[in-house]
């Protein structure tokens, strides 16, 4: 399975090995890293290749314990009482019964009373639901939780008791070559120069002093796709799609994918244009050096 998964994902061989090993050894897992670092892709590909089912939920303050665990249908309960057939299982109970992977995105946005349910399940491999009875975990049941450590809005602190029951894998952005290969895989009909420009722009946002959270490779993919569409449309009209088309595609793709510090006096557009100009000037110097 390792070879099959690695053939479907660009790079990440070590991370794939670690995730497969953790799941096969019966461990529950935190996947920590900024958006766009292949957390979901790795898990879903592993599930696809292994035949496992993934139940996906997104953490937020509205995900109460009853929504996670399940509840009795009020109308049927009033008519006939608390019968098992009137219980609507939530994603946790359903995954426990089926032996699915319960994948929780934005795990650290869950309310404390909701996360406490996971402690019981992970400690005892079972859960007692009032008026329903004991639910035992299938041997293949796993909890995989995705965390974005750089996002500090609306999150809750994860208790030490909960952290102690998870293994953890920290993931960062991939190499420049791998990101170029990812964009090429997702976009056809674009030049290598355009793809490299989009990837380099994304990588520069991650090092800018005014940016708290830079862009992932998703921004590069969007930029190249938008520019390719602009080029095709304008070419049919006999209009040049150069510089402004490239910059506008960058602004559209990157504007909402970078997080500027609140203390910065500059807008996202200002920073994107600055980085874009730096890349263009660097390209011109490089071409002059080659010509000389």
Secondary structure, 3 states (H helix, E strand, C coil): CHHHHHHHCCCCHHHHHHHHHHHHCCCCEEEECCCCCCHHHHHHHHHHHHCCCEEEEECCCCCCHHHHHEEECHHHHHHHCCCHHHEEECHHHHHHHHCCEEEEECHHHCCHHHHHHHHHHHHHCEEEECCCEEEECCCCCEEEEEECCCCCCCCCCCCHHHHCCCEEEECCCCCHHHHHHHHHHHCCCCCHHHHHHHHHHHHHHCCCCCEEECCCHHHHHHHHHHHHHHHHHHHHHCCCCCHHHHHHHHHHHHCCCCEECCCCCCCHHHHHHHHHHHHHHHHHHHHHHHHC
